[in-house]
Amino acid sequence: MAIPNQKPPGPGAQETRAWLDIVREQVGSLEYGVVQITVHNARVTQIDRTERTRLTSPGPISFATQPDNWRD
């Protein structure tokens, strides 16, 4: 059964699969971050990935006082 409004595979179908595979790979290996797709003239022209590193700390860090191991 055909899906409404879906175009049949044409010459660009292989190109579409290629960028979809890249996006899947980038998203699948990302723990925290963003994958951004840039489109120009109805074609994907760029895929950017920004990865975040989440740090956990036991509590708030204050820079108003010197650390305990600070040397004079």
N, C-alpha and C positions, 0 to 999 in steps of 0.2 A: 504494500500500500504506500502510495506517495505521500510525502509530507507537503501540505499546502505552502505555496510561496517559496519552495525550495527549487533552485535551479539545478538542472542536470549537470553532471560533471563535464567540464569543458577543459580547454587548454590551461586554465589557471588552477585547476583542481590540485595538481601536484604541488604547485607553489603554495596553495592554501594549507595543504597538509604539512609542508615543510615548516612554515612559521608556527602552526599550531603545535607541532612536535617540540619546537624550541620553547614555546611558552609553557607547555606541560613540564618539560625538563626543568626550566627555571623555577616554576612554582613548586614542583615536587621536591626540590632540594633546598627550599627556603624555609627557615624556621620563623624568622621575623623579618618583615621587609615589604618591598613594593616591587611589582613587575609592571612596567608601563609600556603600552603599545602606542607607537606613533603612526598615524595614517596620513598619507598624502595622495590626493587624487584617487580615493577609494582603494588604495593599496597599502598594506603594512610595509613601512619603510625602515622602521627601527624598533628594537626591543631593548629597553633599559631595565636593569635590575639594581635595586639598592637594598643591601642587607644591613640589618640592625643587629647590634650585639646588646642583649639585655643583661644588665648587671644587677645582682642582688646584694644588698648590704644589710648588716644587722640593725641599722638605725640611721638616722640622719647624720650627715657629715658636716661638721662646722669648720670653716676655714678661719674663724675669728681667733682661735687659740692654736698654739703650736702643738704638733704631735708629741706624744710621750717620748719618742726616741729622737727628738730634735737636739742637735748638738749646738752649743753656744760658741 
